[in-house]
Amino acid sequence: MEIYLMQHGPNLPPEQDPQEGLSPEGEVVVSRTAVALARLALHPGLMISSPKARARQSADIVSRALNYDPTQILVSDQVKAMTEPGDTLQFLAAQQEQAPLLVVGHLPNLAKVTAGLLSAAGQAQVDFQRGGVCALQVEDLPRGKGKLLWYLPPAVTALMAN
């Protein structure tokens, strides 16, 4: 099955927005990523978002570009920044019947989940950037046996969106 993991876009600092929602730059970055994903013809069976404002806003932007009903986004604490990766992997395993999955979350969780999906030892590394997204092919959840199909940093999605 395919799993897409995306880091939320750049957010406002807490002194400017206590909820740390997307900044204007973040909205642009995520919109470009959303257009790139639409051009790749992604059709997630289930979108999952962290409850944090910046992740929810990022997921909403992507859902509209992919013609995915934003009211169907599953909001879960299991993809928050400090969630143990093993807990996230178990959660994703429980959702695999709805694949492909598109998860919008945070570091360090996304990086650790990716590492867990790519190697049983959890030593693989993808250098996530805000608004970046990767695609993984996974044969067996919750751990290992995955393959990185691609990673698109914001600089690349910006080119794809033009």
Steps between C-alpha positions, in 0.01 A plus 500: 500500500604860453537746785567869445653695788496879493635755743271797556592833342689785668305641793469825689700538822306452826536868592315589180250212509468285814358219283803522266288481187644520151680820410419669167821340368380166637174528310694561178742211564219256578290619206792428268548157654127435460514591130802273452319210669196559282723492192631165621136385511505400866171357623528427871253257644545667837657828606624527857602822674640603832255718694750789505378801300792503254451133414121531470534805274759319287275193473203716401695669219623164368158340528340768282769461232450123498119519500495326837213601728667699782229388743631145456852580625570285804648723771716303742743558784685194367681718244602785732865605529589315819290187448711188528563368148396149602160636603465681167598186307241293689240768427588498129485120494142523627414734209668302220170375351434860395834540319656689345549710813608864497624622840561867581707531815810630672863434576646309669213249467493496118872435472489221758193337342667515159814341643291226660321430173822487300716288728436262785787666687346845445828640367376642167469876472292736286579870542147640530442867432185695580258434219704205371346161432626147441345186355570158646406156375443277801437128489457434867390729778593594760878473438762473233488359150413839353645673198538874445336580166574873505545809714395844380638798692319834465753627243402214268124528558527872422647412159235233442220742587602752231 
